[in-house]
Amino acid sequence: MNPNYLDFEQPIADLEAKIDALRMVGNDNDLNISDEIIKLQNKNLALTSRIFATLTPAQISQVARHPQRPYMLDYIAVIFDEFDELHGDRHYGDDRAIVGGIARLADQPVMVIGHQKGRSVKEKVARNFGMSRPEGYRKACRLMEMAERFHIPIMTFIDTPGAYPGIDAEERGQSEAIAWNLAVMSRLKVPIIATVIGEGGSGGALAIGVCDHLNMLQYSTYSVISPEGCASILWKNAAYAADAANAMGITAPRLLELGLVDQVLQEPLGGAHRDPVLMANTLKSSLVESLQNLLQYATSDLVQSRYQRLMAFGLNS
Amino acid sequence: MSSWLDKIVPSRIMPNLVNKRHSSIPEGLWKKCPKCSAVLYRPDLEKNLDVCMKCNHHMRISARRRLEIFLDKENQTELATEVVPVDRLKFRDLKKYKDRLVSAQKATEEKDALIAINGRIMDLPVVAMAFEFNFLGGSMGSVVGERFIQACKVCLEERIPLVCFSASGGARMQEALISLFQMAKTSAALEKLKQAGIPYISYLTDPVYGGVSASLAMLGDINIAEPGARMGFAGPRVIEQTVRETLPEGFQRSEFLLNHGAIDMITPRKDMREVTNRLLTSLNAANMAKDI
């Protein structure tokens, strides 16, 4: 089994291995097997679209956490022209589970903030698997208030299993740090666009997720608790995670239907990790468009309509 | 319950005697303190606001009782009673959410986990809210969020302070993302009060966790905890499983919260009326001076 493929992706992995093997043979010989390769590639496309057309919510939550899924910094490199990372909460430390800084989108300066999970084992540990402690949220808050002072729009990228449940995090006020961000973001006088790029885990996601426009990538998830957590509480058994994922409606299309999300961005065939650059460009054009739209509003209208939007949650959705 | 009788009455006649005694005593005249196990005479306990006379343990009380002992008897208007729960997701785990709602409503005689009353405290007008922990663990769904912001609106319109007693396990899972967004909704309403200079006192009563602690409960101008109350983002079990360490003694209890700067003070139940009135009078006075 190829560890870079999920269980339901294994048929795709097998086929791709076959294509690679044929290519090797083709390089060694004068035999013309390109027809055969094209045939197999078409078969692969058909197979991938068949598998991905019928993904269950539980499978989608696996794609959202795929080991090869692009992370925030992968997108930043493609979407923005410049990026200067800014560190630290000015009180305690610099939480590397959240990255923030000033970037340029086309010619527009923007404040970019997001969770970063880490790719290698070492980096995963350094970034605490994208689970922030209070100083991460406080850094985000500091940067967002700076953005407001300088009239710079804010773009956030959500990809976290949740806020870190640790002794130190509790001692330093994890709850307060999250609550504070929710309150501050509700009144910031600049446009805020949030995008769930992978896993939108609970309060740790929402802490940088209050916004004027909420995007979700097609195979990202957003939920109040992980399917495993929900299952272990309500079903008394984490093995019911698939049922919990179904019941909670954690997928982008379902949340769009419920009116909780504004836009779902289509992913490349087989998921964002199959073509990160294409995904980044789709995201980029969406961000440019949403920003242009939001910049038309007068500040007071923007803040007022964000407030109305927040007050409507739960009423008609 | 073991008493001096157990020791002097021969064991073979005990069973009958115990049964007889049981049936002759009205149900619930006595209550055992969950902390020190002292058996307390209920009328005395009630007079003592459900605080154990022996060990000062502050027992959990219902939202109704909480506001009954907190507010003046007169001039009470309950707010947002027309907001009642709807199962939008048709959520079903081992039971249907709809059925869970019905049994919670029967057990608590409340429609949902938050009640809000526009009243007075020692003649000072306030809007006071309390979470009903026995209603699905005091979880915050769309009704809690909506009632909360409607109460905030009354505070804004009438320029009166807000007091909220939290007791909650967090967001209501059966309302999924809708419940998560109630955190943003309630926090935004509180930010409005803040900008308008309307005081908000947040009382933490055992227990306050998850989505409620990470929103409305920690946003008070003044945060006050009841003695021994636990508050945190993640529950002790989740933390223990994550860090694989035994948690320190008193972790997340009021005293811990005070030492770590999360709350302003710990206030016994019997002093809450007075403390609240005193604080709000000062904050209001300053507020009015600013208006002039």
Chai-1 contact restraints between the chains, C-beta under 6 A:
chainA,res_idxA,chainB,res_idxB,connection_type,confidence,min_distance_angstrom,max_distance_angstrom,comment,restraint_id
A,P165,B,A234,contact,1.0,0.0,6.0,A-B,restraint_1
A,P165,B,V238,contact,1.0,0.0,6.0,A-B,restraint_2
A,P165,B,I239,contact,1.0,0.0,6.0,A-B,restraint_3
A,P165,B,T242,contact,1.0,0.0,6.0,A-B,restraint_4
A,G166,B,V243,contact,1.0,0.0,6.0,A-B,restraint_5
A,E170,B,G232,contact,1.0,0.0,6.0,A-B,restraint_6
A,E171,B,H260,contact,1.0,0.0,6.0,A-B,restraint_7
A,G173,B,A262,contact,1.0,0.0,6.0,A-B,restraint_8
A,Q174,B,F233,contact,1.0,0.0,6.0,A-B,restraint_9
A,S175,B,S213,contact,1.0,0.0,6.0,A-B,restraint_10
A,S175,B,A214,contact,1.0,0.0,6.0,A-B,restraint_11
A,S175,B,M218,contact,1.0,0.0,6.0,A-B,restraint_12
A,S175,B,F233,contact,1.0,0.0,6.0,A-B,restraint_13
A,E176,B,M218,contact,1.0,0.0,6.0,A-B,restraint_14
A,I178,B,A214,contact,1.0,0.0,6.0,A-B,restraint_15
A,A179,B,S187,contact,1.0,0.0,6.0,A-B,restraint_16
A,A179,B,A214,contact,1.0,0.0,6.0,A-B,restraint_17
A,A179,B,S215,contact,1.0,0.0,6.0,A-B,restraint_18
A,A179,B,M218,contact,1.0,0.0,6.0,A-B,restraint_19
A,A179,B,L219,contact,1.0,0.0,6.0,A-B,restraint_20
A,L182,B,M183,contact,1.0,0.0,6.0,A-B,restraint_21
A,L182,B,A184,contact,1.0,0.0,6.0,A-B,restraint_22
A,L182,B,S187,contact,1.0,0.0,6.0,A-B,restraint_23
A,L182,B,S215,contact,1.0,0.0,6.0,A-B,restraint_24
A,A183,B,S187,contact,1.0,0.0,6.0,A-B,restraint_25
A,A183,B,E191,contact,1.0,0.0,6.0,A-B,restraint_26
A,A183,B,L219,contact,1.0,0.0,6.0,A-B,restraint_27
A,S186,B,A188,contact,1.0,0.0,6.0,A-B,restraint_28
A,S186,B,E191,contact,1.0,0.0,6.0,A-B,restraint_29
A,R187,B,E191,contact,1.0,0.0,6.0,A-B,restraint_30
A,G203,B,A214,contact,1.0,0.0,6.0,A-B,restraint_31
A,L206,B,L180,contact,1.0,0.0,6.0,A-B,restraint_32
A,V210,B,A184,contact,1.0,0.0,6.0,A-B,restraint_33
A,Y222,B,L177,contact,1.0,0.0,6.0,A-B,restraint_34
A,S223,B,L177,contact,1.0,0.0,6.0,A-B,restraint_35
A,V224,B,A171,contact,1.0,0.0,6.0,A-B,restraint_36
A,V224,B,A176,contact,1.0,0.0,6.0,A-B,restraint_37
A,V224,B,L177,contact,1.0,0.0,6.0,A-B,restraint_38
A,V224,B,S179,contact,1.0,0.0,6.0,A-B,restraint_39
A,V224,B,L180,contact,1.0,0.0,6.0,A-B,restraint_40
A,I225,B,M173,contact,1.0,0.0,6.0,A-B,restraint_41
A,C230,B,M173,contact,1.0,0.0,6.0,A-B,restraint_42
A,L234,B,D93,contact,1.0,0.0,6.0,A-B,restraint_43
A,W235,B,D93,contact,1.0,0.0,6.0,A-B,restraint_44
A,W235,B,L94,contact,1.0,0.0,6.0,A-B,restraint_45
A,A247,B,F91,contact,1.0,0.0,6.0,A-B,restraint_46
A,M248,B,A176,contact,1.0,0.0,6.0,A-B,restraint_47
A,G249,B,L89,contact,1.0,0.0,6.0,A-B,restraint_48
A,G249,B,A176,contact,1.0,0.0,6.0,A-B,restraint_49
A,L260,B,L177,contact,1.0,0.0,6.0,A-B,restraint_50
A,Y307,B,A188,contact,1.0,0.0,6.0,A-B,restraint_51
A,L310,B,A184,contact,1.0,0.0,6.0,A-B,restraint_52
A,L310,B,K185,contact,1.0,0.0,6.0,A-B,restraint_53
A,L310,B,A188,contact,1.0,0.0,6.0,A-B,restraint_54
A,F313,B,F181,contact,1.0,0.0,6.0,A-B,restraint_55
A,F313,B,K185,contact,1.0,0.0,6.0,A-B,restraint_56
A,G314,B,S142,contact,1.0,0.0,6.0,A-B,restraint_57
A,G314,B,G145,contact,1.0,0.0,6.0,A-B,restraint_58
A,G314,B,I178,contact,1.0,0.0,6.0,A-B,restraint_59
